[in-house]
Protein backbone atom coordinates (compact mmCIF):
# COMPACT_ATOMS: atom_id res chain seq x y z
CA UNK A 1 0.00 0.00 0.00
CA UNK A 2 1.10 3.52 -0.72
CA UNK A 3 0.45 6.69 1.20
CA UNK A 4 -2.03 9.25 -0.06
CA UNK A 5 -1.05 12.90 0.15
CA UNK A 6 -3.25 15.91 0.84
CA UNK A 7 -2.19 19.49 1.63
CA UNK A 8 -1.78 18.93 5.38
CA UNK A 9 -2.27 15.18 5.71
CA UNK A 10 -0.65 11.91 4.67
CA UNK A 11 -2.65 8.72 5.17
CA UNK A 12 -3.31 5.16 4.15
CA UNK A 13 -6.59 3.28 3.84
CA UNK A 14 -7.49 -0.32 3.24
CA UNK A 15 -9.42 -1.57 0.21
CA UNK A 16 -12.70 -0.61 1.84
CA UNK A 17 -11.62 2.95 2.59
CA UNK A 18 -11.05 2.38 6.32
CA UNK A 19 -8.33 4.60 7.77
CA UNK A 20 -5.23 2.58 8.69
CA UNK A 21 -2.61 5.27 9.28
CA UNK A 22 -2.46 9.06 9.29
CA UNK A 23 -0.25 12.03 10.10
CA UNK A 24 -1.48 15.62 10.00
CA UNK A 25 0.67 18.75 9.75
CA UNK A 26 -1.27 22.01 9.49
CA UNK A 27 0.53 25.10 8.31
CA UNK A 28 0.64 27.54 11.23
CA UNK A 29 2.30 30.46 9.50
CA UNK A 30 3.79 30.73 6.01
CA UNK A 31 6.53 28.10 5.86
CA UNK A 32 5.91 26.69 9.36
CA UNK A 33 4.14 23.36 9.81
CA UNK A 34 3.24 21.51 12.99
CA UNK A 35 2.92 17.72 13.10
CA UNK A 36 0.02 17.53 15.53
CA UNK A 37 -1.37 14.01 15.11
CA UNK A 38 -0.15 10.53 14.25
CA UNK A 39 -2.46 7.52 14.11
CA UNK A 40 -1.72 3.87 13.32
CA UNK A 41 -4.42 1.20 13.42
CA UNK A 42 -3.65 -1.47 16.03
CA UNK A 43 -3.37 -4.10 13.26
CA UNK A 44 -0.32 -2.25 11.84
CA UNK A 45 1.45 -1.31 15.06
CA UNK A 46 4.96 -2.61 15.60
CA UNK A 47 5.74 -2.49 11.87
CA UNK A 48 7.38 0.94 11.73
CA UNK A 49 4.33 2.63 10.24
CA UNK A 50 4.45 5.70 12.52
CA UNK A 51 8.12 6.17 11.62
CA UNK A 52 7.27 6.04 7.92
CA UNK A 53 4.42 8.52 8.36
CA UNK A 54 6.48 11.10 10.24
CA UNK A 55 9.38 10.67 7.82
CA UNK A 56 6.99 11.24 4.90
CA UNK A 57 5.61 14.38 6.58
CA UNK A 58 9.09 15.76 7.33
CA UNK A 59 10.15 15.05 3.74
CA UNK A 60 7.04 16.73 2.34
CA UNK A 61 7.47 19.78 4.56
CA UNK A 62 11.12 19.96 3.52
CA UNK A 63 10.15 19.68 -0.14
CA UNK A 64 7.95 22.73 0.40
CA UNK A 65 10.85 24.59 2.01
CA UNK A 66 9.07 24.63 5.35
CA UNK A 67 10.13 24.34 8.96
CA UNK A 68 8.87 21.52 11.16
CA UNK A 69 7.57 21.60 14.69
CA UNK A 70 5.56 19.02 16.59
CA UNK A 71 2.93 18.90 19.28
CA UNK A 72 2.32 15.19 18.72
CA UNK A 73 4.43 13.39 21.32
CA UNK A 74 5.51 10.65 18.89
CA UNK A 75 6.57 13.17 16.24
CA UNK A 76 8.44 15.33 18.78
CA UNK A 77 10.40 12.28 19.97
CA UNK A 78 11.04 11.27 16.35
CA UNK A 79 12.41 14.72 15.52
CA UNK A 80 14.73 14.59 18.54
CA UNK A 81 15.97 11.08 17.65
CA UNK A 82 16.66 12.01 14.04
CA UNK A 83 18.31 15.33 14.72
CA UNK A 84 15.60 17.29 12.97
CA UNK A 85 15.07 20.83 14.13
CA UNK A 86 11.85 21.24 16.07
CA UNK A 87 10.93 24.87 16.52
CA UNK A 88 7.98 23.62 18.54
CA UNK A 89 5.96 25.12 21.30
N, CA, C and O atoms as a GROMACS GRO file, in nm:
protein
  356
    1UNK      N    1   0.083  -0.120   0.000
    1UNK     CA    2   0.000   0.000   0.000
    1UNK      C    3   0.087   0.125   0.000
    1UNK      O    4   0.195   0.128   0.060
    2UNK      N    5   0.039   0.225  -0.067
    2UNK     CA    6   0.110   0.352  -0.072
    2UNK      C    7   0.033   0.458   0.005
    2UNK      O    8  -0.089   0.450   0.022
    3UNK      N    9   0.108   0.558   0.050
    3UNK     CA   10   0.045   0.669   0.120
    3UNK      C   11  -0.028   0.758   0.020
    3UNK      O   12   0.010   0.769  -0.097
    4UNK      N   13  -0.132   0.821   0.070
    4UNK     CA   14  -0.203   0.924  -0.006
    4UNK      C   15  -0.165   1.058   0.055
    4UNK      O   16  -0.152   1.070   0.177
    5UNK      N   17  -0.149   1.158  -0.030
    5UNK     CA   18  -0.106   1.290   0.015
    5UNK      C   19  -0.215   1.392  -0.009
    5UNK      O   20  -0.275   1.397  -0.116
    6UNK      N   21  -0.240   1.473   0.094
    6UNK     CA   22  -0.325   1.591   0.084
    6UNK      C   23  -0.242   1.709   0.132
    6UNK      O   24  -0.128   1.690   0.173
    7UNK      N   25  -0.296   1.829   0.128
    7UNK     CA   26  -0.219   1.948   0.163
    7UNK      C   27  -0.155   1.941   0.301
    7UNK      O   28  -0.039   1.978   0.316
    8UNK      N   29  -0.228   1.894   0.400
    8UNK     CA   30  -0.178   1.893   0.538
    8UNK      C   31  -0.196   1.756   0.603
    8UNK      O   32  -0.210   1.745   0.725
    9UNK      N   33  -0.197   1.653   0.520
    9UNK     CA   34  -0.227   1.518   0.571
    9UNK      C   35  -0.166   1.414   0.479
    9UNK      O   36  -0.168   1.427   0.356
   10UNK      N   37  -0.111   1.309   0.540
   10UNK     CA   38  -0.065   1.191   0.467
   10UNK      C   39  -0.133   1.073   0.535
   10UNK      O   40  -0.134   1.064   0.658
   11UNK      N   41  -0.190   0.981   0.456
   11UNK     CA   42  -0.264   0.872   0.517
   11UNK      C   43  -0.264   0.748   0.429
   11UNK      O   44  -0.218   0.749   0.315
   12UNK      N   45  -0.318   0.642   0.486
   12UNK     CA   46  -0.331   0.516   0.415
   12UNK      C   47  -0.464   0.453   0.455
   12UNK      O   48  -0.502   0.456   0.572
   13UNK      N   49  -0.533   0.397   0.358
   13UNK     CA   50  -0.659   0.328   0.384
   13UNK      C   51  -0.651   0.185   0.332
   13UNK      O   52  -0.564   0.152   0.252
   14UNK      N   53  -0.743   0.103   0.378
   14UNK     CA   54  -0.750  -0.032   0.324
   14UNK      C   55  -0.839  -0.031   0.200
   14UNK      O   56  -0.886   0.075   0.158
   15UNK      N   57  -0.862  -0.147   0.142
   15UNK     CA   58  -0.942  -0.157   0.021
   15UNK      C   59  -1.085  -0.112   0.035
   15UNK      O   60  -1.152  -0.083  -0.064
   16UNK      N   61  -1.132  -0.104   0.159
   16UNK     CA   62  -1.270  -0.061   0.184
   16UNK      C   63  -1.277   0.085   0.225
   16UNK      O   64  -1.385   0.135   0.257
   17UNK      N   65  -1.164   0.154   0.224
   17UNK     CA   66  -1.162   0.295   0.259
   17UNK      C   67  -1.145   0.324   0.407
   17UNK      O   68  -1.152   0.439   0.449
   18UNK      N   69  -1.124   0.219   0.488
   18UNK     CA   70  -1.105   0.238   0.632
   18UNK      C   71  -0.967   0.294   0.659
   18UNK      O   72  -0.868   0.247   0.603
   19UNK      N   73  -0.960   0.396   0.744
   19UNK     CA   74  -0.833   0.460   0.777
   19UNK      C   75  -0.743   0.363   0.854
   19UNK      O   76  -0.784   0.306   0.955
   20UNK      N   77  -0.619   0.345   0.804
   20UNK     CA   78  -0.523   0.258   0.869
   20UNK      C   79  -0.409   0.335   0.935
   20UNK      O   80  -0.355   0.293   1.037
   21UNK      N   81  -0.373   0.448   0.876
   21UNK     CA   82  -0.261   0.527   0.928
   21UNK      C   83  -0.275   0.670   0.879
   21UNK      O   84  -0.325   0.695   0.770
   22UNK      N   85  -0.230   0.766   0.965
   22UNK     CA   86  -0.246   0.906   0.929
   22UNK      C   87  -0.150   0.993   1.009
   22UNK      O   88  -0.122   0.967   1.126
   23UNK      N   89  -0.100   1.096   0.943
   23UNK     CA   90  -0.026   1.203   1.010
   23UNK      C   91  -0.080   1.334   0.954
   23UNK      O   92  -0.101   1.348   0.834
   24UNK      N   93  -0.100   1.431   1.043
   24UNK     CA   94  -0.148   1.562   1.000
   24UNK      C   95  -0.046   1.668   1.040
   24UNK      O   96   0.018   1.658   1.144
   25UNK      N   97  -0.033   1.770   0.953
   25UNK     CA   98   0.067   1.875   0.975
   25UNK      C   99   0.015   2.008   0.921
   25UNK      O  100   0.056   2.052   0.813
   26UNK      N  101  -0.075   2.072   0.995
   26UNK     CA  102  -0.127   2.200   0.949
   26UNK      C  103  -0.018   2.307   0.940
   26UNK      O  104   0.079   2.308   1.016
   27UNK      N  105  -0.038   2.397   0.845
   27UNK     CA  106   0.053   2.510   0.831
   27UNK      C  107   0.008   2.618   0.929
   27UNK      O  108  -0.106   2.665   0.922
   28UNK      N  109   0.097   2.656   1.020
   28UNK     CA  110   0.064   2.754   1.123
   28UNK      C  111   0.084   2.896   1.073
   28UNK      O  112  -0.001   2.983   1.092
   29UNK      N  113   0.197   2.918   1.011
   29UNK     CA  114   0.230   3.046   0.950
   29UNK      C  115   0.298   3.011   0.817
   29UNK      O  116   0.334   2.896   0.797
   30UNK      N  117   0.314   3.106   0.728
   30UNK     CA  118   0.379   3.073   0.601
   30UNK      C  119   0.515   3.005   0.625
   30UNK      O  120   0.604   3.062   0.688
   31UNK      N  121   0.528   2.883   0.574
   31UNK     CA  122   0.653   2.810   0.586
   31UNK      C  123   0.674   2.736   0.716
   31UNK      O  124   0.779   2.675   0.735
   32UNK      N  125   0.577   2.739   0.807
   32UNK     CA  126   0.591   2.669   0.936
   32UNK      C  127   0.475   2.570   0.953
   32UNK      O  128   0.358   2.609   0.953
   33UNK      N  129   0.511   2.443   0.969
   33UNK     CA  130   0.414   2.336   0.981
   33UNK      C  131   0.430   2.267   1.116
   33UNK      O  132   0.541   2.258   1.170
   34UNK      N  133   0.320   2.219   1.170
   34UNK     CA  134   0.324   2.150   1.299
   34UNK      C  135   0.263   2.011   1.285
   34UNK      O  136   0.145   1.996   1.254
   35UNK      N  137   0.344   1.909   1.308
   35UNK     CA  138   0.292   1.772   1.310
   35UNK      C  139   0.216   1.758   1.442
   35UNK      O  140   0.276   1.755   1.549
   36UNK      N  141   0.084   1.750   1.432
   36UNK     CA  142   0.002   1.753   1.553
   36UNK      C  143  -0.073   1.623   1.582
   36UNK      O  144  -0.140   1.611   1.684
   37UNK      N  145  -0.060   1.525   1.491
   37UNK     CA  146  -0.137   1.401   1.511
   37UNK      C  147  -0.076   1.289   1.430
   37UNK      O  148  -0.045   1.306   1.312
   38UNK      N  149  -0.058   1.175   1.493
   38UNK     CA  150  -0.015   1.053   1.425
   38UNK      C  151  -0.106   0.940   1.473
   38UNK      O  152  -0.127   0.923   1.593
   39UNK      N  153  -0.159   0.865   1.378
   39UNK     CA  154  -0.246   0.752   1.411
   39UNK      C  155  -0.202   0.630   1.331
   39UNK      O  156  -0.175   0.639   1.211
   40UNK      N  157  -0.196   0.515   1.398
   40UNK     CA  158  -0.172   0.387   1.332
   40UNK      C  159  -0.272   0.288   1.389
   40UNK      O  160  -0.282   0.271   1.510
   41UNK      N  161  -0.346   0.222   1.301
   41UNK     CA  162  -0.442   0.120   1.342
   41UNK      C  163  -0.368   0.010   1.419
   41UNK      O  164  -0.256  -0.026   1.384
   42UNK      N  165  -0.431  -0.042   1.524
   42UNK     CA  166  -0.365  -0.147   1.603
   42UNK      C  167  -0.313  -0.265   1.520
   42UNK      O  168  -0.213  -0.326   1.556
   43UNK      N  169  -0.379  -0.298   1.410
   43UNK     CA  170  -0.337  -0.410   1.326
   43UNK      C  171  -0.201  -0.385   1.260
   43UNK      O  172  -0.135  -0.480   1.218
   44UNK      N  173  -0.158  -0.259   1.249
   44UNK     CA  174  -0.032  -0.225   1.184
   44UNK      C  175   0.077  -0.183   1.281
   44UNK      O  176   0.190  -0.156   1.240
   45UNK      N  177   0.045  -0.176   1.408
   45UNK     CA  178   0.145  -0.131   1.506
   45UNK      C  179   0.260  -0.230   1.516
   45UNK      O  180   0.242  -0.351   1.496
   46UNK      N  181   0.378  -0.178   1.547
   46UNK     CA  182   0.496  -0.261   1.560
   46UNK      C  183   0.564  -0.291   1.428
   46UNK      O  184   0.656  -0.373   1.422
   47UNK      N  185   0.520  -0.226   1.320
   47UNK     CA  186   0.574  -0.249   1.187
   47UNK      C  187   0.646  -0.126   1.132
   47UNK      O  188   0.682  -0.122   1.014
   48UNK      N  189   0.668  -0.026   1.217
   48UNK     CA  190   0.738   0.094   1.173
   48UNK      C  191   0.653   0.193   1.095
   48UNK      O  192   0.706   0.283   1.029
   49UNK      N  193   0.523   0.177   1.101
   49UNK     CA  194   0.433   0.263   1.024
   49UNK      C  195   0.438   0.408   1.071
   49UNK      O  196   0.439   0.500   0.988
   50UNK      N  197   0.439   0.432   1.202
   50UNK     CA  198   0.445   0.570   1.252
   50UNK      C  199   0.574   0.637   1.208
   50UNK      O  200   0.573   0.755   1.172
   51UNK      N  201   0.684   0.564   1.210
   51UNK     CA  202   0.812   0.617   1.162
   51UNK      C  203   0.800   0.659   1.016
   51UNK      O  204   0.845   0.767   0.979
   52UNK      N  205   0.742   0.574   0.934
   52UNK     CA  206   0.727   0.604   0.792
   52UNK      C  207   0.638   0.726   0.769
   52UNK      O  208   0.665   0.807   0.682
   53UNK      N  209   0.532   0.738   0.849
   53UNK     CA  210   0.442   0.852   0.836
   53UNK      C  211   0.512   0.983   0.869
   53UNK      O  212   0.504   1.080   0.793
   54UNK      N  213   0.582   0.986   0.983
   54UNK     CA  214   0.648   1.110   1.024
   54UNK      C  215   0.760   1.143   0.926
   54UNK      O  216   0.779   1.260   0.891
   55UNK      N  217   0.833   1.043   0.882
   55UNK     CA  218   0.938   1.067   0.782
   55UNK      C  219   0.879   1.126   0.654
   55UNK      O  220   0.935   1.219   0.596
   56UNK      N  221   0.765   1.072   0.610
   56UNK     CA  222   0.699   1.124   0.490
   56UNK      C  223   0.655   1.269   0.511
   56UNK      O  224   0.668   1.351   0.420
   57UNK      N  225   0.603   1.301   0.630
   57UNK     CA  226   0.561   1.438   0.658
   57UNK      C  227   0.680   1.533   0.660
   57UNK      O  228   0.675   1.640   0.601
   58UNK      N  229   0.788   1.493   0.727
   58UNK     CA  230   0.909   1.576   0.733
   58UNK      C  231   0.965   1.598   0.592
   58UNK      O  232   1.006   1.708   0.558
   59UNK      N  233   0.967   1.492   0.512
   59UNK     CA  234   1.015   1.505   0.374
   59UNK      C  235   0.928   1.599   0.293
   59UNK      O  236   0.978   1.682   0.217
   60UNK      N  237   0.796   1.587   0.308
   60UNK     CA  238   0.704   1.673   0.234
   60UNK      C  239   0.718   1.818   0.277
   60UNK      O  240   0.719   1.908   0.193
   61UNK      N  241   0.729   1.842   0.406
   61UNK     CA  242   0.747   1.978   0.456
   61UNK      C  243   0.879   2.035   0.404
   61UNK      O  244   0.886   2.150   0.363
   62UNK      N  245   0.984   1.953   0.406
   62UNK     CA  246   1.112   1.996   0.352
   62UNK      C  247   1.105   2.027   0.204
   62UNK      O  248   1.165   2.124   0.157
   63UNK      N  249   1.032   1.945   0.130
   63UNK     CA  250   1.015   1.968  -0.014
   63UNK      C  251   0.950   2.104  -0.040
   63UNK      O  252   0.977   2.170  -0.140
   64UNK      N  253   0.864   2.144   0.052
   64UNK     CA  254   0.796   2.273   0.040
   64UNK      C  255   0.882   2.389   0.091
   64UNK      O  256   0.843   2.506   0.082
   65UNK      N  257   0.998   2.356   0.145
   65UNK     CA  258   1.086   2.459   0.201
   65UNK      C  259   1.041   2.505   0.338
   65UNK      O  260   1.078   2.614   0.382
   66UNK      N  261   0.962   2.424   0.406
   66UNK     CA  262   0.907   2.463   0.535
   66UNK      C  263   0.990   2.419   0.654
   66UNK      O  264   1.081   2.337   0.642
   67UNK      N  265   0.954   2.474   0.767
   67UNK     CA  266   1.013   2.434   0.896
   67UNK      C  267   0.914   2.344   0.967
   67UNK      O  268   0.792   2.356   0.951
   68UNK      N  269   0.969   2.252   1.046
   68UNK     CA  270   0.887   2.152   1.116
   68UNK      C  271   0.886   2.180   1.265
   68UNK      O  272   0.989   2.213   1.324
   69UNK      N  273   0.770   2.166   1.324
   69UNK     CA  274   0.758   2.160   1.469
   69UNK      C  275   0.658   2.050   1.500
   69UNK      O  276   0.591   1.999   1.410
   70UNK      N  277   0.648   2.012   1.625
   70UNK     CA  278   0.556   1.902   1.659
   70UNK      C  279   0.493   1.923   1.795
   70UNK      O  280   0.560   1.961   1.892
   71UNK      N  281   0.362   1.898   1.801
   71UNK     CA  282   0.293   1.890   1.928
   71UNK      C  283   0.251   1.746   1.956
   71UNK      O  284   0.215   1.712   2.068
   72UNK      N  285   0.256   1.662   1.855
   72UNK     CA  286   0.232   1.519   1.872
   72UNK      C  287   0.353   1.461   1.944
   72UNK      O  288   0.467   1.482   1.900
   73UNK      N  289   0.331   1.390   2.053
   73UNK     CA  290   0.443   1.339   2.132
   73UNK      C  291   0.531   1.242   2.052
   73UNK      O  292   0.653   1.244   2.066
   74UNK      N  293   0.471   1.158   1.970
   74UNK     CA  294   0.551   1.065   1.890
   74UNK      C  295   0.639   1.142   1.792
   74UNK      O  296   0.758   1.114   1.781
   75UNK      N  297   0.581   1.239   1.722
   75UNK     CA  298   0.657   1.316   1.624
   75UNK      C  299   0.768   1.398   1.691
   75UNK      O  300   0.877   1.408   1.636
   76UNK      N  301   0.741   1.455   1.807
   76UNK     CA  302   0.844   1.533   1.878
   76UNK      C  303   0.962   1.443   1.915
   76UNK      O  304   1.078   1.482   1.899
   77UNK      N  305   0.933   1.322   1.964
   77UNK     CA  306   1.040   1.228   1.997
   77UNK      C  307   1.114   1.185   1.871
   77UNK      O  308   1.236   1.170   1.873
   78UNK      N  309   1.042   1.165   1.762
   78UNK     CA  310   1.104   1.127   1.635
   78UNK      C  311   1.201   1.235   1.589
   78UNK      O  312   1.314   1.206   1.549
   79UNK      N  313   1.156   1.360   1.594
   79UNK     CA  314   1.241   1.472   1.552
   79UNK      C  315   1.369   1.477   1.636
   79UNK      O  316   1.478   1.500   1.582
   80UNK      N  317   1.356   1.457   1.766
   80UNK     CA  318   1.473   1.459   1.854
   80UNK      C  319   1.568   1.344   1.821
   80UNK      O  320   1.690   1.363   1.817
   81UNK      N  321   1.514   1.225   1.798
   81UNK     CA  322   1.597   1.108   1.765
   81UNK      C  323   1.670   1.123   1.633
   81UNK      O  324   1.782   1.074   1.617
   82UNK      N  325   1.608   1.190   1.538
   82UNK     CA  326   1.666   1.201   1.404
   82UNK      C  327   1.738   1.333   1.380
   82UNK      O  328   1.777   1.364   1.267
   83UNK      N  329   1.756   1.410   1.485
   83UNK     CA  330   1.831   1.533   1.472
   83UNK      C  331   1.764   1.640   1.388
   83UNK      O  332   1.830   1.731   1.338
   84UNK      N  333   1.634   1.628   1.372
   84UNK     CA  334   1.560   1.729   1.297
   84UNK      C  335   1.533   1.848   1.389
   84UNK      O  336   1.512   1.830   1.510
   85UNK      N  337   1.533   1.964   1.333
   85UNK     CA  338   1.507   2.083   1.413
   85UNK      C  339   1.358   2.093   1.440
   85UNK      O  340   1.276   2.090   1.348
   86UNK      N  341   1.323   2.103   1.565
   86UNK     CA  342   1.185   2.124   1.607
   86UNK      C  343   1.178   2.263   1.667
   86UNK      O  344   1.235   2.288   1.773
   87UNK      N  345   1.107   2.352   1.600
   87UNK     CA  346   1.093   2.487   1.652
   87UNK      C  347   0.969   2.495   1.742
   87UNK      O  348   0.917   2.603   1.770
   88UNK      N  349   0.924   2.379   1.784
   88UNK     CA  350   0.798   2.362   1.854
   88UNK      C  351   0.777   2.440   1.980
   88UNK      O  352   0.863   2.514   2.026
   89UNK      N  353   0.658   2.422   2.034
   89UNK     CA  354   0.596   2.512   2.130
   89UNK      C  355   0.684   2.571   2.234
   89UNK      O  356   0.637   2.648   2.318
   0.00000   0.00000   0.00000
